[in-house]
Amino acid sequence: MSDWEDEYDQDGVAINKPAPKLQTGWKLPDNDRQKKNVGKANCSGAGPQVRSWRSGGDFGGPGRQRTYVNEKLDSAPPLIITVESASVGRIIGRGGATIGQLQERSGARIKVNKGGYENEVVIFGSSAAQQKAKEMIEDLVAEGRHGGEGSGSVWSTAELQAANVVQARPSIDWDTIRENKEKYKELKWKDLPPIKKKFYTEAPSVAMLTEEEVSEWRKENNNILVDDLKEEGEKRQIPSPCRTFLEAFELYPEIMENINRVGFAKPTPIQSQAWPALLSGEDLIAIAQTGTGKTLAYLLPGFIHMDGQPVNSACLYGQGRGGGGRRSGGRDRGQNWGF
């Protein structure tokens, strides 16, 4: 067990221990040459206190003991600095390795007293040793705060500091934008073909219905109410409902093929009234009970609108294939409608 582990618990909190009794001497390994050259230490209070550290490397090799003067007679009063809790781990290190290195390199003795947000680091030793240990601890904490070497960050300190600098954003000239609104609108759409909205051709059987017949049909089918929400100008006429699938999709045989395949008998009331309006390119708000087919009322016209738009062949096949012409509305061979 290392000296650091003797002085701190597993959370890094300093363990308060009673002061040890002064020894009357210290023992060195049995060696005749050492016995001749080393006498007993004066531990009456006039001499230095000596601590023993087990270590390896250049200080006696593995498993040997080495001694060094830890606190001298000219020791200054303890120096106390505070650090954030997040930095304590950097000071102590794994298994106390870092704090041991700090003590060896500075010649000071360091204790960490854990608190709340801030923690006390108490440094013992001479003024020079305390100052050196203080500078080393401050550098260690600063490296962790700014992402320096050993902090785990791939960015240098200068790069992180530059990233924290807030650049002044240029102000937006809203008056100029409003004045050129139409110009920007034209630029936005100038390279796109015009949007096609009209995909509905009223079937002869629907065109023959009178207003009384239409009103009666709406009343009998969930009492459908229709209105034009346009606030200005003359109200638009609401298209008459398509009472069968064929009246809505006669021009789209692929859709009719799938409708017949799944066995749908006739459209629901919300579908009958929504399809003529949506296929005509009008906006629609439809309100109906759950399970009345609203989703399919929007999807089928949506598929037709998307598939029927004129698209630049460069968008379809990429540059270099088919020139820059446009594909007319309709579907390519091999495509299938399925739902």
C-alpha positions as CSV (number, residue, x, y, z in Angstrom):
1,M,0.0,0.0,0.0
2,S,1.4,3.4,-1.0
3,D,1.8,6.4,1.4
4,W,-1.0,8.2,-0.6
5,E,-3.4,5.3,0.1
6,D,-2.5,5.5,3.8
7,E,-3.4,9.2,3.9
8,Y,-6.6,9.2,1.7
9,D,-9.7,7.0,1.6
10,Q,-11.2,5.6,-1.6
11,D,-13.0,8.8,-2.4
12,G,-9.8,10.9,-2.1
13,V,-10.7,12.4,1.3
14,A,-7.8,13.0,3.6
15,I,-7.8,10.7,6.7
16,N,-7.1,12.5,9.9
17,K,-4.6,10.4,11.9
18,P,-3.0,11.1,15.3
19,A,0.5,12.5,15.0
20,P,3.0,9.6,15.1
21,K,5.5,9.4,18.0
22,L,9.0,10.4,17.1
23,Q,11.3,7.6,16.6
24,T,14.7,7.5,18.3
25,G,16.4,6.4,15.0
26,W,15.9,4.7,11.8
27,K,17.0,1.4,10.5
28,L,18.8,0.8,7.3
29,P,19.3,-2.5,5.6
30,D,22.0,-4.6,7.3
31,N,25.1,-3.6,5.6
32,D,28.5,-3.3,7.3
33,R,29.5,-0.4,5.1
34,Q,26.3,1.5,5.8
35,K,26.6,0.8,9.6
36,K,30.0,2.3,9.6
37,N,29.0,5.5,7.8
38,V,25.6,6.1,9.3
39,G,24.9,7.0,12.9
40,K,21.8,7.5,14.9
41,A,19.5,10.5,14.1
42,N,18.9,13.2,16.5
43,C,15.1,13.2,16.9
44,S,14.8,15.3,20.0
45,G,13.2,18.1,17.9
46,A,16.3,19.8,16.7
47,G,16.8,17.6,13.7
48,P,14.6,17.1,10.6
49,Q,11.8,14.6,10.5
50,V,12.4,11.8,8.0
51,R,9.8,9.8,6.2
52,S,10.3,6.5,4.4
53,W,8.8,5.9,1.0
54,R,8.8,2.6,-0.9
55,S,9.7,3.1,-4.5
56,G,11.5,1.7,-7.4
57,G,13.5,3.0,-10.4
58,D,16.5,5.3,-9.7
59,F,15.7,5.6,-6.0
60,G,17.0,2.3,-4.7
61,G,15.4,-0.2,-7.2
62,P,12.2,-2.2,-6.8
63,G,11.2,-3.3,-3.3
64,R,13.9,-1.1,-1.6
65,Q,13.2,1.7,0.8
66,R,14.5,5.3,0.2
67,T,14.4,8.2,2.6
68,Y,14.2,11.9,2.0
69,V,13.6,15.0,4.1
70,N,10.0,15.8,3.9
71,E,9.6,18.7,6.2
72,K,12.5,20.9,7.4
73,L,12.9,23.3,10.2
74,D,12.5,26.2,7.8
75,S,9.0,25.0,6.7
76,A,6.6,27.8,6.0
77,P,3.0,27.8,7.3
78,P,0.7,25.5,5.2
79,L,-0.4,27.0,1.9
80,I,-4.1,26.4,1.1
81,I,-5.5,26.8,-2.4
82,T,-9.0,25.9,-3.6
83,V,-9.9,23.9,-6.7
84,E,-13.2,22.7,-8.2
85,S,-14.4,19.2,-7.5
86,A,-14.1,18.3,-11.2
87,S,-10.3,19.0,-11.0
88,V,-9.6,16.9,-7.9
89,G,-9.2,13.7,-10.0
90,R,-6.5,15.3,-12.1
91,I,-4.6,16.3,-9.0
92,I,-4.8,12.9,-7.3
93,G,-4.5,10.7,-10.4
94,R,-5.2,7.0,-10.7
95,G,-4.2,5.3,-7.5
96,G,-2.6,8.5,-6.2
97,A,0.0,8.5,-9.0
98,T,-0.3,12.1,-9.9
99,I,-0.2,13.5,-6.4
100,G,2.9,11.3,-5.7
101,Q,4.7,12.8,-8.7
102,L,3.7,16.3,-7.6
103,Q,5.2,15.7,-4.2
104,E,8.4,14.2,-5.6
105,R,9.0,17.0,-8.2
106,S,8.2,19.9,-5.9
107,G,9.6,18.5,-2.6
108,A,6.4,19.6,-0.8
109,R,3.8,17.5,0.9
110,I,0.2,17.8,-0.5
111,K,-3.1,16.9,1.1
112,V,-6.5,17.2,-0.6
113,N,-9.5,17.9,1.7
114,K,-12.7,17.2,-0.3
115,G,-15.6,19.5,0.3
116,G,-18.6,20.5,-1.8
117,Y,-18.3,22.4,-5.0
118,E,-14.7,23.6,-4.1
119,N,-12.0,21.5,-2.3
120,E,-9.0,22.6,-0.3
121,V,-5.5,21.6,-1.3
122,V,-3.1,22.0,1.6
123,I,0.6,22.3,0.7
124,F,3.3,21.7,3.4
125,G,7.0,22.5,3.1
126,S,9.4,25.3,2.5
127,S,8.2,28.5,0.7
128,A,10.0,27.5,-2.5
129,A,8.6,24.0,-2.4
130,Q,5.1,25.3,-1.8
131,Q,5.3,27.8,-4.6
132,K,6.6,25.1,-7.0
133,A,3.8,22.7,-6.0
134,K,1.2,25.5,-6.4
135,E,2.3,26.4,-9.9
136,M,2.4,22.7,-10.9
137,I,-1.2,22.2,-9.6
138,E,-2.5,25.3,-11.3
139,D,-0.9,24.2,-14.6
140,L,-2.5,20.8,-14.2
141,V,-5.9,22.2,-13.5
142,A,-5.6,24.7,-16.4
143,E,-4.8,21.9,-18.9
144,G,-7.9,20.0,-17.9
145,R,-10.1,23.1,-18.1
146,H,-8.8,24.2,-21.6
147,G,-8.4,20.8,-23.1
148,G,-4.6,20.7,-23.1
149,E,-2.4,17.6,-23.3
150,G,-3.8,14.7,-21.4
151,S,-7.3,16.1,-21.2
152,G,-8.7,13.8,-23.9
153,S,-9.5,16.7,-26.3
154,V,-8.3,16.5,-29.9
155,W,-8.3,20.4,-30.1
156,S,-5.5,22.5,-28.9
157,T,-6.0,25.2,-26.2
158,A,-5.7,27.9,-28.8
159,E,-8.3,26.3,-31.0
160,L,-10.7,25.9,-28.1
161,Q,-10.2,29.5,-27.0
162,A,-10.8,30.7,-30.6
163,A,-14.0,28.7,-30.8
164,N,-15.3,30.4,-27.7
165,V,-15.0,33.8,-29.3
166,V,-18.4,35.0,-30.5
167,Q,-18.3,36.6,-33.9
168,A,-20.5,39.6,-34.4
169,R,-23.3,38.7,-36.9
170,P,-24.1,41.2,-39.7
171,S,-27.5,42.8,-39.4
172,I,-30.2,41.9,-41.8
173,D,-31.6,44.6,-44.0
174,W,-35.3,43.7,-43.9
175,D,-36.4,46.8,-45.9
176,T,-34.3,45.8,-48.9
177,I,-35.6,42.2,-48.7
178,R,-39.2,43.4,-48.6
179,E,-38.6,45.7,-51.6
180,N,-37.1,42.9,-53.7
181,K,-39.6,40.2,-52.5
182,E,-41.0,39.6,-56.0
183,K,-37.5,39.5,-57.5
184,Y,-36.3,36.8,-55.0
185,K,-39.5,34.9,-55.6
186,E,-38.8,34.8,-59.4
187,L,-35.2,33.7,-58.8
188,K,-36.4,30.9,-56.5
189,W,-38.7,29.3,-59.1
190,K,-37.1,30.4,-62.4
191,D,-35.3,27.1,-63.1
192,L,-38.3,25.0,-62.3
193,P,-41.1,24.0,-64.7
194,P,-44.6,25.4,-63.9
195,I,-46.7,23.3,-61.5
196,K,-49.6,21.5,-63.1
197,K,-52.7,21.5,-61.0
198,K,-55.6,20.5,-63.2
199,F,-56.1,16.7,-63.4
200,Y,-59.8,16.4,-63.1
201,T,-62.2,16.0,-66.0
202,E,-65.8,15.9,-64.9
203,A,-67.6,12.7,-66.1
204,P,-70.8,13.2,-68.2
205,S,-72.9,11.5,-65.5
206,V,-71.7,14.0,-62.9
207,A,-72.1,17.0,-65.2
208,M,-75.8,16.0,-65.7
209,L,-76.6,16.3,-62.0
210,T,-78.9,19.2,-61.0
211,E,-78.3,21.3,-57.9
212,E,-81.3,19.6,-56.2
213,E,-79.9,16.1,-57.0
214,V,-76.5,17.1,-55.6
215,S,-78.1,18.6,-52.4
216,E,-80.2,15.5,-51.9
217,W,-77.2,13.2,-52.4
218,R,-75.1,15.1,-49.8
219,K,-78.0,15.0,-47.3
220,E,-78.4,11.2,-47.7
221,N,-74.7,10.6,-47.3
222,N,-73.8,11.7,-43.8
223,N,-75.4,15.1,-44.4
224,I,-72.3,16.6,-46.1
225,L,-71.9,20.3,-45.7
226,V,-69.7,22.3,-48.1
227,D,-68.5,25.9,-48.1
228,D,-65.9,28.1,-49.8
229,L,-63.7,29.7,-47.1
230,K,-62.4,32.4,-49.4
231,E,-62.9,35.7,-47.6
232,E,-62.6,38.1,-50.6
233,G,-64.2,38.1,-54.0
234,E,-67.0,35.9,-55.3
235,K,-67.5,32.4,-53.8
236,R,-66.3,29.5,-56.0
237,Q,-68.7,26.7,-57.0
238,I,-68.1,23.5,-55.1
239,P,-67.6,20.5,-57.5
240,S,-70.4,17.9,-57.6
241,P,-69.5,14.6,-55.9
242,C,-68.2,11.5,-57.8
243,R,-70.6,8.7,-56.8
244,T,-68.5,5.9,-58.2
245,F,-64.8,5.2,-58.6
246,L,-65.1,5.3,-62.4
247,E,-66.5,8.9,-62.3
248,A,-63.3,10.0,-60.5
249,F,-60.5,7.9,-62.0
250,E,-61.7,6.9,-65.5
251,L,-58.6,8.5,-67.0
252,Y,-56.3,6.6,-64.6
253,P,-56.7,2.9,-65.5
254,E,-53.9,1.8,-63.2
255,I,-55.8,3.1,-60.2
256,M,-59.0,1.5,-61.3
257,E,-57.2,-1.8,-61.8
258,N,-56.0,-1.8,-58.1
259,I,-59.4,-0.6,-56.8
260,N,-61.1,-3.6,-58.6
261,R,-58.4,-5.9,-57.4
262,V,-58.9,-5.1,-53.7
263,G,-62.7,-5.3,-54.1
264,F,-63.8,-1.8,-53.1
265,A,-67.5,-1.4,-54.0
266,K,-67.9,2.4,-53.9
267,P,-66.2,5.4,-52.5
268,T,-67.2,6.7,-49.0
269,P,-69.1,10.0,-48.8
270,I,-65.9,12.0,-47.9
271,Q,-64.0,10.5,-50.8
272,S,-66.8,11.2,-53.3
273,Q,-66.8,14.9,-52.4
274,A,-63.0,15.4,-51.8
275,W,-61.7,13.8,-55.1
276,P,-63.2,16.3,-57.5
277,A,-61.9,19.3,-55.5
278,L,-58.4,17.9,-55.0
279,L,-57.9,16.7,-58.5
280,S,-58.9,20.2,-59.6
281,G,-55.9,21.7,-57.7
282,E,-58.0,23.3,-54.9
283,D,-57.0,23.4,-51.3
284,L,-59.3,21.3,-49.1
285,I,-60.1,20.9,-45.4
286,A,-62.1,17.7,-44.8
287,I,-63.6,16.8,-41.5
288,A,-65.2,13.4,-41.0
289,Q,-65.4,10.6,-38.5
290,T,-62.6,8.1,-37.9
291,G,-62.7,5.2,-40.4
292,T,-64.5,7.1,-43.1
293,G,-61.6,7.0,-45.6
294,K,-60.0,10.4,-45.3
295,T,-56.5,9.1,-45.8
296,L,-57.3,7.6,-49.2
297,A,-59.3,10.7,-50.0
298,Y,-56.0,12.7,-49.9
299,L,-53.5,10.0,-51.1
300,L,-54.9,9.1,-54.5
301,P,-55.1,12.7,-55.8
302,G,-51.7,13.3,-54.2
303,F,-50.2,10.4,-56.2
304,I,-51.7,11.8,-59.4
305,H,-50.4,15.3,-58.7
306,M,-46.8,14.1,-58.0
307,D,-46.7,11.8,-61.0
308,G,-48.2,14.2,-63.4
309,Q,-45.8,17.1,-63.0
310,P,-43.5,18.0,-65.9
311,V,-39.9,17.2,-64.7
312,N,-36.7,18.2,-66.3
313,S,-35.0,15.1,-67.7
314,A,-31.7,16.2,-66.1
315,C,-33.5,15.8,-62.7
316,L,-34.7,12.4,-63.7
317,Y,-31.6,10.8,-65.2
318,G,-28.8,13.2,-64.3
319,Q,-26.8,15.4,-66.7
320,G,-25.7,13.8,-70.0
321,R,-28.7,11.6,-70.5
322,G,-31.6,12.6,-72.6
323,G,-30.7,16.2,-73.0
324,G,-32.5,19.0,-71.2
325,G,-36.1,18.3,-72.4
326,R,-39.1,17.8,-70.2
327,R,-41.2,14.8,-69.6
328,S,-44.8,15.3,-70.1
329,G,-47.4,14.3,-67.5
330,G,-48.2,10.6,-67.2
331,R,-46.5,7.5,-66.0
332,D,-43.6,5.5,-67.4
333,R,-44.1,1.9,-68.5
334,G,-43.4,-0.6,-65.8
335,Q,-44.7,1.5,-62.9
336,N,-47.6,0.2,-60.9
337,W,-50.2,1.8,-58.7
338,G,-50.6,-0.2,-55.5
339,F,-52.3,0.3,-52.2
